């Protein structure tokens, strides 16, 4: 597996009980999704038990007969040992702009192609959430954005000051903030109103956010970095359009840069996989419409 010198993005857990409408139980469909993730060597986070720490890994092999798969055991030995003794592990990754999450049991330490790895059972089900249905995206913003947050007084409703927190990524549903030296201790369930984010070349967002979850990421240098996933509250349509313009502009700039550096390549297998997935999604939609009309 190619070593990654830095984390390209943060992959967070979604509550298992709140997303049953996104759950897939078909064994063949689960296998197809996992094989695509493996083939593309997608970055995967392996969470163990209820710990906020996770191992960055990837799927190395899948045994369809034994219904098991092999994943990299990670580069931080102490976390690998903790994961090995966990009752269950939850893996989170992405596939075709969808978030993929599943829980596995029976984790074992093995040797795979002369290196340490984990063997785990294939999941009985998995969550697949389209990007438009969840607020976290995995690509960090290339230009530094700051979210200016008014700090409420704990004793009353007065504002005691403001602080700027780095925006790690942004989507039409929310943002992920990187907590380092900020004056705000972001806690789950807390709402912050009148926050401001300046989008270069677009304008200023005036928003309210609610913290949905917080988690820590251990970097390869051993340092911990805390992140907070936040959702927008009653986002006005004009603000939504500003975010769409900003994301579209970033994508255009990324494509232009890739072309100028002669690294704009088309992967035929990836295109074929996406076409196949699109056809399957259309067939599922057609089947749902047929059932509703009966």
C-alpha positions in Angstrom: 0.0 0.0 0.0 1.3 3.5 -0.8 2.3 5.3 2.3 0.6 8.6 2.9 2.7 11.4 4.5 -0.4 13.3 5.5 -4.1 12.9 6.0 -5.9 14.0 2.8 -9.2 14.3 4.7 -11.1 13.2 7.8 -13.5 10.3 7.8 -16.0 10.5 10.6 -18.5 8.0 12.0 -22.3 8.4 11.5 -24.7 7.1 14.2 -25.6 3.5 13.2 -29.2 3.8 14.5 -30.1 7.0 12.6 -29.4 5.9 9.1 -31.4 2.7 8.5 -32.9 4.1 5.3 -29.4 4.2 3.8 -28.5 0.6 4.9 -27.7 -2.1 2.3 -28.1 -5.8 3.2 -27.7 -7.5 -0.1 -24.5 -9.6 0.0 -23.8 -9.2 -3.7 -24.2 -5.4 -3.5 -22.0 -5.2 -0.4 -19.3 -7.3 -2.1 -19.4 -5.1 -5.2 -19.0 -1.9 -3.2 -16.1 -3.3 -1.2 -14.4 -4.6 -4.3 -14.5 -1.1 -5.9 -13.1 0.5 -2.7 -10.3 -2.1 -2.7 -9.6 -1.7 -6.4 -9.2 2.1 -6.1 -7.2 1.8 -2.9 -9.5 4.2 -1.1 -8.4 5.8 2.2 -10.3 4.1 5.0 -10.6 4.8 8.7 -10.8 1.9 11.1 -12.5 2.9 14.3 -12.3 0.5 17.3 -15.0 0.2 19.9 -16.2 3.7 21.0 -12.8 5.3 20.8 -12.5 8.5 18.9 -9.0 7.4 17.6 -8.8 5.5 14.4 -6.2 3.8 12.1 -5.8 5.0 8.6 -5.9 1.8 6.4 -7.1 0.3 3.2 -8.7 -2.9 2.0 -5.9 -5.2 0.7 -7.8 -8.4 -0.3 -11.3 -10.0 -0.2 -12.0 -13.7 0.1 -15.5 -14.3 -1.2 -15.6 -18.0 -0.2 -14.6 -17.4 3.5 -16.4 -14.1 3.5 -13.4 -12.3 5.0 -11.3 -9.4 4.0 -7.7 -8.3 4.7 -7.0 -4.7 5.7 -3.7 -2.9 6.5 -3.0 -2.8 10.3 -1.7 0.7 10.2 1.6 2.3 11.0 1.1 3.2 14.7 1.7 0.0 16.6 0.0 1.0 19.9 -3.3 1.6 18.1 -3.0 -1.6 16.1 -2.7 -3.5 19.4 -5.8 -1.8 20.8 -7.8 -2.4 17.6 -6.8 -6.1 17.7 -8.5 -6.5 21.1 -11.7 -4.6 20.2 -15.0 -6.4 20.3 -15.8 -4.8 16.9 -14.4 -2.4 14.4 -16.2 0.2 12.3 -14.7 1.2 8.9 -15.5 4.4 7.1 -14.5 5.2 3.5 -16.0 6.6 0.3 -17.1 5.4 -3.1 -18.4 7.5 -6.0 -19.1 10.5 -3.8 -20.9 8.4 -1.3 -19.9 7.7 2.3 -19.5 4.0 3.1 -19.6 2.8 6.7 -19.8 -0.8 8.1 -19.1 -2.7 11.3 -17.1 -6.0 11.4 -16.2 -8.5 14.1 -13.7 -11.4 14.5 -10.6 -9.3 13.9 -7.4 -11.3 13.7 -3.7 -10.4 13.2 -2.2 -12.1 10.1 0.7 -11.8 7.7 -0.3 -10.7 4.2 2.4 -10.4 1.5 5.1 -10.4 4.2 3.6 -7.6 6.2 1.3 -7.2 9.2 -2.4 -7.0 8.5 -5.8 -7.7 9.9 -8.3 -10.3 8.8 -12.0 -9.4 9.5 -15.3 -10.9 8.5 -17.3 -9.2 5.8 -20.1 -7.0 7.1 -23.7 -8.2 7.2 -24.8 -4.7 6.1 -23.4 -1.3 5.4 -24.4 2.3 5.2 -24.1 4.1 1.9 -24.9 7.8 2.2 -24.9 10.1 -0.9 -22.8 13.3 -0.5 -25.9 15.4 -0.7 -27.3 13.5 2.3 -24.5 14.1 4.7 -22.5 17.1 5.5 -18.9 15.9 5.6 -16.7 15.9 2.6 -13.2 14.4 2.5 -11.3 17.0 0.5 -9.8 19.8 2.7 -10.1 23.3 1.4 -7.0 24.4 -0.5 -7.3 28.0 0.6 -7.4 28.8 4.3 -10.9 29.6 5.5 -11.8 30.9 8.9 -15.1 30.6 10.7 -15.6 33.6 13.0 -17.6 32.5 16.0 -19.0 34.7 18.7 -18.2 33.3 22.1 -21.2 33.2 24.4 -20.8 33.9 28.1 -21.5 30.7 30.1 -23.3 32.7 32.8 -25.7 34.7 30.5 -26.4 35.3 26.8 -23.9 38.1 26.4 -21.1 37.8 23.9 -17.6 37.8 25.6 -15.6 37.8 22.4 -15.0 36.2 19.0 -12.5 33.7 17.7 -11.6 32.4 14.3 -11.4 28.6 13.7 -9.9 27.0 10.7 -12.4 25.4 8.3 -11.0 22.1 7.2 -13.7 21.4 4.6 -17.1 22.7 3.5 -20.2 21.4 1.7 -23.7 22.5 1.2 -24.8 20.8 4.4 -22.1 22.0 6.8 -18.5 22.4 7.7 -15.7 20.6 9.6 -13.7 22.8 11.9 -10.1 22.2 13.1 -9.7 23.0 16.8 -6.2 23.9 17.8 -5.6 27.2 19.6 -9.1 28.5 19.5 -10.9 30.0 22.5 -14.0 27.9 21.9 -14.3 24.3 23.2 -16.7 23.0 20.7 -19.1 20.5 22.2 -21.7 18.2 20.6 -25.2 19.7 20.5 -24.0 23.3 21.0 -25.4 25.9 18.6 -23.5 29.0 17.5 -25.3 31.8 15.8 -24.1 34.8 13.7 -21.0 33.0 12.6 -19.2 34.3 9.5 -17.0 32.7 6.8 -15.5 34.8 4.0 -15.5 32.8 0.7 -12.8 34.4 -1.5 -14.2 36.0 -4.6 -17.8 35.0 -3.6 -18.8 36.9 -0.4 -19.4 36.5 3.3 -21.6 33.7 4.8 -23.6 34.7 7.9 -24.7 31.4 9.3 -25.8 29.4 12.4 -24.1 26.0 13.0 -24.7 23.1 15.4 -21.9 20.8 16.4 -22.9 17.2 15.5 -19.7 15.4 16.6 -16.1 15.9 17.6 -13.3 13.5 17.1 -9.5 13.4 17.3 -7.1 12.3 14.6 -3.6 11.1 15.4 -1.2 12.2 12.8 1.8 10.1 11.7 4.0 12.4 13.8 2.1 11.3 16.9 0.4 14.7 17.4 -3.4 14.8 18.0 -5.7 17.1 16.1 -9.3 17.7 17.1 -12.1 18.2 14.6 -15.7 19.2 14.9 -18.3 18.3 12.3 -21.0 21.0 12.2 -24.3 21.3 10.3 -25.8 24.5 9.0 -29.1 25.5 10.7 -31.8 27.0 8.4 -29.3 28.0 5.7 -30.8 30.7 3.5 -31.0 29.8 -0.2 -28.7 32.7 -1.1 -26.0 31.3 1.2 -26.5 27.9 -0.3 -25.9 29.3 -3.7 -22.7 31.0 -2.5 -21.3 27.7 -1.2 -22.2 26.0 -4.5 -20.4 28.7 -6.4 -17.4 28.4 -4.2 -17.1 24.6 -4.5 -17.7 24.8 -8.2 -14.9 27.4 -8.5 -12.5 25.2 -6.5 -13.2 22.2 -8.8 -12.6 24.3 -11.9 -9.3 25.5 -10.5 -8.3 22.0 -9.6 -9.0 20.8 -13.1 -7.1 23.7 -14.7 -4.1 23.0 -12.5 -4.2 19.3 -13.3 -4.2 20.1 -17.0 -1.4 22.6 -16.7 0.7 20.0 -14.8 -0.1 17.3 -17.4 -1.6 15.0 -14.7 -5.2 15.0 -15.9 -5.7 11.4 -16.7 -8.8 9.3 -17.2 -9.0 5.9 -15.5 -11.1 3.7 -17.8 -11.9 1.2 -15.0 -13.1 4.0 -12.7 -15.3 5.4 -15.5 -16.8 1.9 -16.1 -17.4 1.4 -12.4 -19.2 4.8 -12.1 -21.3 4.1 -15.2 -22.3 0.7 -13.8 -23.2 2.2 -10.4 -25.3 4.9 -12.2 -27.2 2.2 -14.1 -27.8 0.3 -10.8 -29.0 3.4 -9.1 -31.4 4.1 -12.0 -32.8 0.6 -11.8 -33.3 0.8 -8.1 -35.2 4.1 -8.5 -37.3 2.6 -11.3 -38.2 -0.4 -9.0 -39.1 1.9 -6.2 -41.4 4.0 -8.5 -43.0 0.7 -9.8 -43.8 -0.4 -6.3 -45.3 2.9 -5.4 -47.6 2.9 -8.4 -48.9 -0.6 -7.7 
